[in-house]
Amino acid sequence: QVQLVESGGGLVQPGGSLRLSCAASGNIFSIYTMGWYRQVPGKQRELVAAITNGGSTNYAESVKGRFTISRDLAKNTVYLQMNSLKPEDTAVYFCNARHPLFPMVHNYWGQGTQVTVSS
């Protein structure tokens, strides 16, 4: 069982920055793909950014050039640096850990952290 704990959400003005953190229980980054998703009421959860066990990254088109996903192997923590935030980035952000070979069995979520972009 993998446990994920997010932190770092909050209220920020448009154009501002936030960094989200996701602490994982144990050294899983060498196996799992880590991702950040977000969800607004009434809409499906969407992928924002992901980083594979090999370190490859991918981003949603809407955040390319503004968000950066990274990880600290020593701290078992994955980050999402969010710059140039827009009101449409407002959502609950969730951390995800997914086993690349057994995604239906080993797929874990954090509790979510609210990000609100508003003046």
Secondary structure, 3 states (H helix, E strand, C coil): CCCEEEECCEEECCCCCEEEEEEECCCCCCCCEEEEEEECCCCCCEEEEEECCCCCEEECCCCCCCEEEEEECCCCEEEEEECCCCHHHCEEEEEEEECCCCCCCCEEECCCEEEEECC
